[in-house]
Amino acid sequence: MDRTQEEHGHPHVQGGRRSTTREILRLAVPAFGSLIAEPLFLLADSAIIGHLGVDELAGLGLATTILQTIVGLMVFLAYGTGPAVARFLGAGQPARAMCAARDGVWLALLLGVLLAVVGWIVSPAIVRAVGGLPAVQSYAVEYLAWSMPGLVGMLLVFAGTGVLRGLQDTRTPLVVATAGFGANAALNFVFVYGFGWGIAGSAIGTSVAQLCMAAVYLAIIVPRIRHEGIALGPHWRGILGAAHVGSWLMLRTLTLRAAIFATVVVATAQGAENLAAHQLAMTMFNVLAFALDALAIAAQSLIGKELGASDAARARELTGTMVRWSLGFGVVTGALLAIAAPWLGWLFTPNPLVHEALTPALLVLATSQPVCGFVFILDGVLIGAGDARYLALAGVLNLVVYGPLLVWVGLAGVTGPAGLAWLWAAFAGGYMLARAATLGLRARGGTWMVLGAH
């Protein structure tokens, strides 16, 4: 690099730590807003349906659990498309970046249509297999049937969000998410109460909102594809390539959900109070993860771009900065959670037995917050690097480590506060530490830092 480049051309030489901070926050802050938009408006949906009756609310809970499980496994459409676009962008190849965008959108469309058709056919059988009273099952099936068109929109939104993140734009997804979920809540209210469509109205409103959000993303992305002279039709080799990377990311996500589900099974065996307390503790775990996920999304975009530009030093610098931020955030939130732990239960339930079980679980969670921060940010770094195969295989290994710990907690037969504390110690001290070890060892090496447009 010549002297002129050293003085003017390189962002981390010119801007120093301030430019690094600004670059991370520019992506992370809007990402945080878009992450919290959906759960906030889902609460509004629950309130709308809750006023119809207990059976309707229970049916909504059953249906959304099934739907979110399916949709959750499809998050690879954002996590795979975004880093691919970012890498080509960093490599100075905008045409190839938009080819990756097109392939991701087509994969989302094809999967969305397939899952919608299959879901419409098999949803009654799935609901019956899950169980529940006949009235609850009926409402769940009704909600799922009218949600299937929106499933196509949901997956297109994932892909569109990934494309814009890869283009280093997290503000537009925030605007789309806020407007879309706001419209969702308004439409649901009108369809449920104004038109008298009941629980079906909520599903129809959500489907309309999701399809409109998808249309907005397409209106943004399609002109950019055309601008680069890229054909809009499906390119099957590119779609299969995106699906290959996505399959590894899906396996990674599946291992995460398997760990959480297995933890719920053990908590269920400890009794209703422990299960309720565990649900509250897991809710706190998810809430605290939002800010860390925002940093991880910034990591996906930034690391993909810098590796595409063959700037290993910058990628290392950004990784180190975000790891320090995540560890610091974990220390702060852990301390605040530890202080609030004895009183948080009163926000959710007056049951003293739930409070007794919740407090030690929250203290364990508070202690593990720095580890959680370390795990979430490195997960984002490696996703941004396209290291999907390692993440999937490491996820399987983490489950192998966690399984015996869960079995031990289950066989010990300990109930009450001690039982839940041991369960969270296994989750935070076993599973999360296993994830920290596998991700940390990978990040210390250089195998994941593949440079250029690969």
FIZA-236829 format. One record per residue (C-alpha): x, y, z; chain; residue in three letters. Coordinates in steps of 0.2 Angstrom, whole numbers, padded with zeros to 4 digits, always signed. Example, Ala and Ser with C-alpha at 12.3 -4.5 7.8 and 13.67 -1.06 7.14 Angstrom:
BEGIN
c1_c2_c3_chaine_residu
+0062_-0022_+0039_A_ALA
+0068_-0005_+0036_A_SER
// end
This chain:
BEGIN
c1_c2_c3_chaine_residu
+0000_+0000_+0000_A_MET
+0007_+0017_-0005_A_ASP
+0008_+0032_+0006_A_ARG
-0008_+0040_-0002_A_THR
-0018_+0025_+0002_A_GLN
-0011_+0024_+0020_A_GLU
-0017_+0042_+0023_A_GLU
-0033_+0043_+0014_A_HIS
-0039_+0026_+0007_A_GLY
-0041_+0014_+0022_A_HIS
-0055_+0016_+0034_A_PRO
-0047_+0008_+0049_A_HIS
-0031_+0018_+0047_A_VAL
-0040_+0035_+0044_A_GLN
-0055_+0033_+0056_A_GLY
-0047_+0022_+0069_A_GLY
-0058_+0016_+0083_A_ARG
-0071_+0029_+0081_A_ARG
-0074_+0023_+0063_A_SER
-0075_+0005_+0069_A_THR
-0088_+0010_+0082_A_THR
-0098_+0020_+0070_A_ARG
-0098_+0006_+0057_A_GLU
-0104_-0007_+0069_A_ILE
-0117_+0004_+0077_A_LEU
-0124_+0010_+0060_A_ARG
-0129_-0008_+0057_A_LEU
-0132_-0015_+0074_A_ALA
-0144_-0002_+0081_A_VAL
-0157_-0003_+0066_A_PRO
-0155_-0022_+0067_A_ALA
-0160_-0022_+0085_A_PHE
-0175_-0011_+0081_A_GLY
-0181_-0023_+0068_A_SER
-0178_-0038_+0079_A_LEU
-0189_-0032_+0093_A_ILE
-0203_-0026_+0081_A_ALA
-0210_-0043_+0078_A_GLU
-0212_-0049_+0096_A_PRO
-0220_-0033_+0101_A_LEU
-0233_-0034_+0088_A_PHE
-0236_-0053_+0091_A_LEU
-0241_-0047_+0109_A_LEU
-0254_-0036_+0101_A_ALA
-0260_-0051_+0090_A_ASP
-0262_-0061_+0106_A_SER
-0271_-0048_+0115_A_ALA
-0284_-0046_+0100_A_ILE
-0287_-0065_+0100_A_ILE
-0287_-0066_+0118_A_GLY
-0303_-0056_+0119_A_HIS
-0312_-0069_+0108_A_LEU
-0310_-0083_+0121_A_GLY
-0299_-0095_+0129_A_VAL
-0301_-0109_+0116_A_ASP
-0296_-0096_+0102_A_GLU
-0281_-0090_+0112_A_LEU
-0275_-0108_+0115_A_ALA
-0278_-0112_+0097_A_GLY
-0267_-0097_+0092_A_LEU
-0254_-0103_+0104_A_GLY
-0254_-0120_+0096_A_LEU
-0254_-0114_+0078_A_ALA
-0240_-0101_+0081_A_THR
-0229_-0114_+0089_A_THR
-0230_-0125_+0074_A_ILE
-0229_-0111_+0062_A_LEU
-0214_-0103_+0071_A_GLN
-0205_-0119_+0071_A_THR
-0206_-0121_+0052_A_ILE
-0202_-0103_+0049_A_VAL
-0188_-0103_+0062_A_GLY
-0179_-0117_+0052_A_LEU
-0180_-0106_+0037_A_MET
-0170_-0091_+0044_A_VAL
-0155_-0098_+0034_A_PHE
-0163_-0088_+0019_A_LEU
-0157_-0072_+0028_A_ALA
-0141_-0079_+0036_A_TYR
-0135_-0087_+0019_A_GLY
-0140_-0074_+0007_A_THR
-0133_-0059_+0017_A_GLY
-0115_-0065_+0019_A_PRO
-0115_-0070_+0001_A_ALA
-0120_-0053_-0005_A_VAL
-0108_-0045_+0007_A_ALA
-0093_-0055_+0001_A_ARG
-0096_-0051_-0017_A_PHE
-0099_-0033_-0013_A_LEU
-0083_-0032_-0003_A_GLY
-0074_-0040_-0018_A_ALA
-0080_-0026_-0029_A_GLY
-0091_-0038_-0039_A_GLN
-0109_-0030_-0038_A_PRO
-0116_-0040_-0052_A_ALA
-0111_-0056_-0043_A_ARG
-0118_-0049_-0027_A_ALA
-0135_-0046_-0036_A_MET
-0134_-0064_-0044_A_CYS
-0133_-0070_-0026_A_ALA
-0148_-0059_-0021_A_ALA
-0158_-0066_-0036_A_ARG
-0154_-0084_-0031_A_ASP
-0159_-0081_-0013_A_GLY
-0175_-0074_-0018_A_VAL
-0179_-0088_-0030_A_TRP
-0175_-0101_-0016_A_LEU
-0186_-0092_-0004_A_ALA
-0201_-0091_-0017_A_LEU
-0199_-0110_-0021_A_LEU
-0198_-0115_-0003_A_LEU
-0212_-0104_+0002_A_GLY
-0224_-0111_-0011_A_VAL
-0219_-0129_-0007_A_LEU
-0221_-0127_+0012_A_LEU
-0237_-0117_+0010_A_ALA
-0245_-0131_-0001_A_VAL
-0239_-0145_+0010_A_VAL
-0244_-0136_+0026_A_GLY
-0261_-0133_+0020_A_TRP
-0263_-0152_+0017_A_ILE
-0255_-0159_+0032_A_VAL
-0259_-0145_+0045_A_SER
-0274_-0155_+0052_A_PRO
-0264_-0170_+0055_A_ALA
-0250_-0160_+0063_A_ILE
-0262_-0152_+0075_A_VAL
-0270_-0168_+0080_A_ARG
-0253_-0176_+0083_A_ALA
-0248_-0161_+0095_A_VAL
-0264_-0164_+0105_A_GLY
-0277_-0153_+0114_A_GLY
-0295_-0151_+0115_A_LEU
-0306_-0153_+0099_A_PRO
-0311_-0135_+0100_A_ALA
-0293_-0129_+0102_A_VAL
-0288_-0140_+0088_A_GLN
-0301_-0133_+0077_A_SER
-0296_-0115_+0079_A_TYR
-0277_-0120_+0077_A_ALA
-0281_-0128_+0060_A_VAL
-0291_-0113_+0055_A_GLU
-0277_-0101_+0059_A_TYR
-0264_-0112_+0050_A_LEU
-0275_-0114_+0034_A_ALA
-0276_-0095_+0032_A_TRP
-0258_-0092_+0037_A_SER
-0251_-0103_+0023_A_MET
-0252_-0089_+0009_A_PRO
-0242_-0078_+0021_A_GLY
-0229_-0091_+0023_A_LEU
-0223_-0087_+0005_A_VAL
-0221_-0069_+0011_A_GLY
-0212_-0073_+0027_A_MET
-0198_-0082_+0017_A_LEU
-0197_-0069_+0004_A_LEU
-0195_-0056_+0018_A_VAL
-0181_-0067_+0026_A_PHE
-0172_-0067_+0009_A_ALA
-0175_-0048_+0006_A_GLY
-0169_-0044_+0023_A_THR
-0153_-0054_+0020_A_GLY
-0150_-0045_+0003_A_VAL
-0151_-0028_+0011_A_LEU
-0140_-0033_+0026_A_ARG
-0127_-0039_+0014_A_GLY
-0128_-0022_+0005_A_LEU
-0124_-0015_+0022_A_GLN
-0142_-0008_+0024_A_ASP
-0151_-0012_+0041_A_THR
-0161_+0004_+0041_A_ARG
-0173_-0001_+0027_A_THR
-0177_-0018_+0035_A_PRO
-0181_-0008_+0051_A_LEU
-0193_+0003_+0042_A_VAL
-0201_-0012_+0033_A_VAL
-0203_-0022_+0049_A_ALA
-0210_-0007_+0059_A_THR
-0223_-0003_+0045_A_ALA
-0227_-0021_+0041_A_GLY
-0230_-0027_+0059_A_PHE
-0240_-0011_+0063_A_GLY
-0251_-0014_+0048_A_ALA
-0252_-0032_+0053_A_ASN
-0259_-0027_+0070_A_ALA
-0272_-0014_+0062_A_ALA
-0278_-0027_+0049_A_LEU
-0280_-0040_+0062_A_ASN
-0291_-0029_+0073_A_PHE
-0302_-0024_+0058_A_VAL
-0303_-0042_+0051_A_PHE
-0306_-0050_+0068_A_VAL
-0319_-0037_+0075_A_TYR
-0324_-0026_+0061_A_GLY
-0328_-0040_+0048_A_PHE
-0331_-0053_+0062_A_GLY
-0319_-0066_+0054_A_TRP
-0313_-0072_+0071_A_GLY
-0296_-0081_+0072_A_ILE
-0296_-0083_+0054_A_ALA
-0296_-0064_+0052_A_GLY
-0280_-0063_+0062_A_SER
-0271_-0076_+0051_A_ALA
-0278_-0067_+0035_A_ILE
-0271_-0050_+0042_A_GLY
-0254_-0057_+0045_A_THR
-0254_-0065_+0028_A_SER
-0258_-0049_+0019_A_VAL
-0245_-0039_+0029_A_ALA
-0232_-0052_+0025_A_GLN
-0236_-0052_+0007_A_LEU
-0235_-0033_+0006_A_CYS
-0219_-0033_+0015_A_MET
-0212_-0046_+0003_A_ALA
-0218_-0035_-0012_A_ALA
-0209_-0020_-0004_A_VAL
-0193_-0030_-0004_A_TYR
-0195_-0035_-0022_A_LEU
-0198_-0018_-0027_A_ALA
-0182_-0013_-0019_A_ILE
-0171_-0028_-0025_A_ILE
-0178_-0031_-0043_A_VAL
-0172_-0014_-0050_A_PRO
-0155_-0017_-0042_A_ARG
-0154_-0034_-0051_A_ILE
-0159_-0026_-0067_A_ARG
-0147_-0012_-0065_A_HIS
-0132_-0024_-0065_A_GLU
-0139_-0032_-0081_A_GLY
-0144_-0049_-0072_A_ILE
-0158_-0059_-0079_A_ALA
-0172_-0061_-0067_A_LEU
-0177_-0079_-0071_A_GLY
-0171_-0093_-0060_A_PRO
-0153_-0099_-0061_A_HIS
-0153_-0117_-0055_A_TRP
-0135_-0119_-0052_A_ARG
-0136_-0103_-0041_A_GLY
-0152_-0109_-0032_A_ILE
-0144_-0126_-0028_A_LEU
-0128_-0118_-0022_A_GLY
-0139_-0107_-0010_A_ALA
-0148_-0122_-0005_A_ALA
-0132_-0131_-0001_A_HIS
-0126_-0118_+0011_A_VAL
-0144_-0116_+0018_A_GLY
-0144_-0135_+0022_A_SER
-0129_-0133_+0034_A_TRP
-0137_-0117_+0042_A_LEU
-0153_-0126_+0044_A_MET
-0144_-0141_+0053_A_LEU
-0136_-0128_+0064_A_ARG
-0153_-0120_+0068_A_THR
-0161_-0137_+0071_A_LEU
-0147_-0142_+0084_A_THR
-0151_-0125_+0093_A_LEU
-0170_-0129_+0093_A_ARG
-0167_-0147_+0098_A_ALA
-0157_-0141_+0114_A_ALA
-0170_-0129_+0119_A_ILE
-0184_-0142_+0116_A_PHE
-0175_-0155_+0126_A_ALA
-0173_-0143_+0140_A_THR
-0191_-0140_+0141_A_VAL
-0195_-0158_+0142_A_VAL
-0184_-0160_+0157_A_VAL
-0192_-0144_+0165_A_ALA
-0209_-0152_+0162_A_THR
-0205_-0167_+0172_A_ALA
-0200_-0156_+0187_A_GLN
-0218_-0150_+0189_A_GLY
-0229_-0136_+0183_A_ALA
-0221_-0123_+0194_A_GLU
-0204_-0126_+0188_A_ASN
-0210_-0127_+0170_A_LEU
-0218_-0110_+0172_A_ALA
-0202_-0103_+0180_A_ALA
-0192_-0110_+0166_A_HIS
-0203_-0102_+0153_A_GLN
-0200_-0085_+0161_A_LEU
-0182_-0088_+0163_A_ALA
-0181_-0093_+0144_A_MET
-0191_-0077_+0140_A_THR
-0178_-0067_+0149_A_MET
-0164_-0076_+0140_A_PHE
-0172_-0072_+0123_A_ASN
-0175_-0054_+0127_A_VAL
-0157_-0052_+0132_A_LEU
-0152_-0060_+0116_A_ALA
-0160_-0047_+0105_A_PHE
-0146_-0034_+0108_A_ALA
-0133_-0048_+0105_A_LEU
-0141_-0054_+0090_A_ASP
-0141_-0036_+0083_A_ALA
-0122_-0036_+0085_A_LEU
-0121_-0053_+0077_A_ALA
-0131_-0047_+0062_A_ILE
-0119_-0032_+0060_A_ALA
-0105_-0045_+0061_A_ALA
-0112_-0055_+0047_A_GLN
-0113_-0040_+0036_A_SER
-0096_-0033_+0040_A_LEU
-0086_-0049_+0041_A_ILE
-0093_-0055_+0024_A_GLY
-0088_-0038_+0016_A_LYS
-0071_-0037_+0023_A_GLU
-0067_-0055_+0019_A_LEU
-0073_-0052_+0001_A_GLY
-0061_-0037_+0000_A_ALA
-0047_-0049_+0006_A_SER
-0044_-0038_+0021_A_ASP
-0040_-0051_+0034_A_ALA
-0033_-0038_+0046_A_ALA
-0049_-0028_+0046_A_ARG
-0060_-0043_+0049_A_ALA
-0049_-0048_+0064_A_ARG
-0050_-0030_+0070_A_GLU
-0069_-0030_+0069_A_LEU
-0071_-0047_+0077_A_THR
-0060_-0042_+0092_A_GLY
-0070_-0026_+0094_A_THR
-0087_-0035_+0093_A_MET
-0081_-0049_+0105_A_VAL
-0076_-0036_+0118_A_ARG
-0092_-0027_+0116_A_TRP
-0102_-0043_+0118_A_SER
-0092_-0048_+0134_A_LEU
-0095_-0030_+0141_A_GLY
-0113_-0031_+0137_A_PHE
-0114_-0048_+0146_A_GLY
-0106_-0042_+0161_A_VAL
-0118_-0027_+0163_A_VAL
-0134_-0036_+0159_A_THR
-0128_-0050_+0170_A_GLY
-0126_-0039_+0185_A_ALA
-0143_-0030_+0182_A_LEU
-0151_-0047_+0180_A_LEU
-0144_-0053_+0196_A_ALA
-0150_-0038_+0206_A_ILE
-0167_-0039_+0198_A_ALA
-0169_-0058_+0200_A_ALA
-0178_-0059_+0217_A_PRO
-0192_-0047_+0210_A_TRP
-0194_-0050_+0192_A_LEU
-0206_-0065_+0195_A_GLY
-0219_-0053_+0202_A_TRP
-0220_-0045_+0184_A_LEU
-0227_-0061_+0177_A_PHE
-0236_-0071_+0191_A_THR
-0241_-0069_+0209_A_PRO
-0237_-0088_+0212_A_ASN
-0224_-0089_+0226_A_PRO
-0218_-0106_+0221_A_LEU
-0214_-0100_+0204_A_VAL
-0205_-0085_+0211_A_HIS
-0194_-0097_+0222_A_GLU
-0190_-0108_+0207_A_ALA
-0187_-0093_+0195_A_LEU
-0174_-0083_+0206_A_THR
-0160_-0096_+0207_A_PRO
-0163_-0100_+0188_A_ALA
-0161_-0081_+0184_A_LEU
-0145_-0080_+0195_A_LEU
-0137_-0094_+0185_A_VAL
-0143_-0085_+0169_A_LEU
-0135_-0069_+0175_A_ALA
-0118_-0078_+0178_A_THR
-0118_-0085_+0161_A_SER
-0122_-0068_+0151_A_GLN
-0104_-0065_+0146_A_PRO
-0103_-0082_+0139_A_VAL
-0119_-0079_+0130_A_CYS
-0112_-0063_+0122_A_GLY
-0096_-0072_+0117_A_PHE
-0106_-0086_+0109_A_VAL
-0119_-0075_+0099_A_PHE
-0106_-0063_+0092_A_ILE
-0094_-0077_+0086_A_LEU
-0109_-0086_+0078_A_ASP
-0112_-0071_+0068_A_GLY
-0094_-0069_+0063_A_VAL
-0093_-0087_+0057_A_LEU
-0110_-0085_+0048_A_ILE
-0103_-0069_+0040_A_GLY
-0088_-0079_+0034_A_ALA
-0099_-0092_+0026_A_GLY
-0092_-0106_+0038_A_ASP
-0109_-0115_+0038_A_ALA
-0103_-0132_+0038_A_ARG
-0092_-0130_+0053_A_TYR
-0107_-0122_+0062_A_LEU
-0118_-0136_+0058_A_ALA
-0106_-0150_+0064_A_LEU
-0101_-0140_+0079_A_ALA
-0119_-0139_+0083_A_GLY
-0121_-0158_+0083_A_VAL
-0106_-0160_+0094_A_LEU
-0113_-0147_+0106_A_ASN
-0129_-0158_+0107_A_LEU
-0118_-0173_+0111_A_VAL
-0110_-0164_+0125_A_VAL
-0126_-0157_+0132_A_TYR
-0136_-0173_+0131_A_GLY
-0128_-0183_+0146_A_PRO
-0130_-0167_+0157_A_LEU
-0148_-0166_+0153_A_LEU
-0150_-0185_+0156_A_VAL
-0141_-0183_+0173_A_TRP
-0152_-0168_+0178_A_VAL
-0168_-0178_+0173_A_GLY
-0163_-0194_+0182_A_LEU
-0158_-0185_+0198_A_ALA
-0176_-0182_+0201_A_GLY
-0172_-0165_+0210_A_VAL
-0187_-0154_+0209_A_THR
-0192_-0136_+0216_A_GLY
-0179_-0122_+0215_A_PRO
-0164_-0133_+0216_A_ALA
-0170_-0144_+0201_A_GLY
-0172_-0129_+0190_A_LEU
-0156_-0121_+0195_A_ALA
-0147_-0138_+0190_A_TRP
-0156_-0138_+0174_A_LEU
-0150_-0120_+0170_A_TRP
-0133_-0124_+0176_A_ALA
-0133_-0138_+0163_A_ALA
-0139_-0127_+0149_A_PHE
-0128_-0112_+0153_A_ALA
-0113_-0121_+0160_A_GLY
-0114_-0136_+0149_A_GLY
-0122_-0131_+0132_A_TYR
-0117_-0113_+0131_A_MET
-0100_-0117_+0137_A_LEU
-0098_-0131_+0124_A_ALA
-0104_-0118_+0110_A_ARG
-0091_-0105_+0117_A_ALA
-0077_-0118_+0116_A_ALA
-0081_-0124_+0098_A_THR
-0084_-0106_+0091_A_LEU
-0069_-0099_+0101_A_GLY
-0057_-0112_+0095_A_LEU
-0063_-0110_+0077_A_ARG
-0061_-0091_+0078_A_ALA
-0044_-0092_+0085_A_ARG
-0038_-0101_+0069_A_GLY
-0038_-0094_+0052_A_GLY
-0047_-0108_+0042_A_THR
-0063_-0099_+0042_A_TRP
-0055_-0083_+0035_A_MET
-0057_-0087_+0016_A_VAL
-0053_-0072_+0007_A_LEU
-0060_-0065_-0009_A_GLY
-0076_-0069_-0019_A_ALA
-0077_-0087_-0014_A_HIS
// end
